[in-house]
């Protein structure tokens, strides 16, 4: 890495699957990790990995986009596939998180970050906001069934716990929860129509 923006691009044609045997290093500097095609054709398959965070963001102004993360089956319910551990203004966009992930899809453990234009299905919990203020789960997301050819759902769609001013307006499909949904407390949400948390 070097000062300034680092861009890590995967330039492949068609569907390309990468099955790593070790985790990527934590992303700590301003960077963009993406596929050059705008269609989630790059698949990170986590079946060969032990339990652990798939992509761990520990900085600011970092973007992860245009990829699919699936088969992180060894991950327990408390471990996310993508975690924003620290920093702000980080984005997860145009990604597919799932199916067949054993733990959390995406976790925000700090404030001021955003998920956009993503499909999150087939995880223990779709999105966990565990800390921080001002995180955004935008209307461009589908949380629940949204993966072609798959009946994947999340056991819990969105869980906001010990965070404030979380803005949620994602499309949450009726089958996105295994348990009956409950409304998120209004004190923690803006743009509340159709928002449900299980």
Secondary structure, 3 states (H helix, E strand, C coil): CCCCCEEEEECCCCCEEECCCCCCCCECCCEEEEECCCCCCEEEECCCCCCCCCEEEECCCCEEECEEEECCCCCCCCCEEEEEEECCCCEEECCEECCCCCCEEEEECCCCCEEECCEECCCCEEEEECCCECCEECCCCEECCCCCCCCCCCCEEEEECCCECEEECCEECCCCCCCCCECCCHHHEECCCCCCEC
